Amino acid sequence: MSSTVARKIDWISILIYVALVLFGWVNIYSASVPLEEINHFNFNTEYGKQLIFIGLSFLLILFILAIEAKFYERFASIIYLVSIVTLLGLFVFGKNINGARAWYSIGSFTIQPAEFAKIATSLAFAKFLSDIQTNITHWQDQLKTMLIIGIPALLILLQPDPGSTLVYSVFIFVMYREELPGIYIIILLSVAILFIATIKFGTTITLVALAVLLIAYYFIAKRSPRRKAKILPLILFFMCSSVLSAGTPFVYHKVFKQHHRDRFVLWLRLEQDPVKVKQLKRDIGYNTYQSETAIALGGLTGKGFLEGTRTRGHYVPEQHTDYIFSAIGEEWGFVGTSAVVILFTILILRLIYLAERQKGQFSRVYGYCVAAILTIHFMVNIGMVIGLLPTIGIPLPFFSYGGSGLWSYTILLFIFLKLDANRINEWM
């Protein structure tokens, strides 16, 4: 890293990154070290491998910062195409783990292309939106943008990996920042709410409630001098909603797998039989139940490092990966979990601030992509671990075990920090 880059790079973001990565490793160590191996070190364990991943991450950072900033914009399309090829290759050469063909196996290590596809999509997305010929208010460019997002999302969904697919929904908020009409955000949120409401209450009740709300809105808007009450758009909205609501049972029963449906049953409390609910919590909801219990046992200040009974006893399955936040809760308590939430919040707000000060649109759009991706991972993972959201399978950035995840978040972040350090030269 040159002295010029060292002076201009945002060290606040770097310090937060280092704090998150190191604290993440401490909790991976606690969640994965066998009881008989405390104070011993073994590179064949999860905590040992993660330390190797961290070391390689710092080498990646030096490599990313050494590359000319313009490289990322200039070769964004090629990087995107390579990413699509790696996703396609999984259907032929991929390794099936837990029912998903989402990894390439290299000896004892595995690589998950879906993690790196987020970077490639962000670069291609930013490249297209920053093109002087692109006008996001035109439907043709909106369609092209949706294709850039939709192709990798579809390939990841077919693996199947619905958790990683969900991440691609956040790009629409970045598009909104770049003057996409707000109606798309309304449609996205309406689809999500309508889908969940139909599962919870059924098609008839959902549509009746929607009709009442639309009628009430029409009469309120009609009396308001600032709003124009138009009945035709409301009728069209209701008709489209009816089709979506009517099709929801098919998607829920025919597209979703049984374990996905069971998670919705627990989350939305669809099952009224206490015996069946107890059985579901013991089976499908076991991870969340143990996770909530571990966090509750932590109290205000936690039980202390390597003192968590649930963590040390390995009661929480996958605690070193998707459920790492429960280890923080048990051993570091409310103080520790609050510190993690605060650090993530500061980092995300910092990235938004850095994105806003960019002189070029490519850097600004990419910066918002980084902030949006980290936000959805952070919010969904913690929401899942504490039981506010159904189990989806999204890791906590910089914390969850795995080389693919750590490297992808590192690359994602430091490409933007490199772009930010070069912002003065963007138009030169």
Secondary structure, DSSP 8 states (H G I E B T S, - for coil): --HHHHHHS-HHHHHHHHHHHHHHHHHHHHHHS-GGGTT---TTSHHHHHHHHHHHHHHHHHHHHHS-THHHHHTHHHHHHHHHHHHHHHHHH-EEETTEEEEEEETTEEE-HHHHHHHHHHHHHHHHHTSTT--TTSHHHHHHHHHHHHHHHHHHHTTT-HHHHHHGGGHHHHHHHTT--THHHHHHHHHHHHHHHHHHH-HHHHHHHHHHHHHHHHHHHHH-TTS---HHHHHHHHHHHHHHHHHHHHIIIIIS-HHHHHHHHHHHT----HHHHHHHHHTTTHHHHHHHHHHHHHTTT-S-TT--HHHHTT-STTTTTTTHHHHHHHHHHHHHHHHHHHHHHHHHHHHHHHHHT-SSHHHHHHHHHHHHHHHHHHHHHHHHHTTSS-------TTTSS-HHHHHHHHHHHHHHHHHHHTGGGTT-
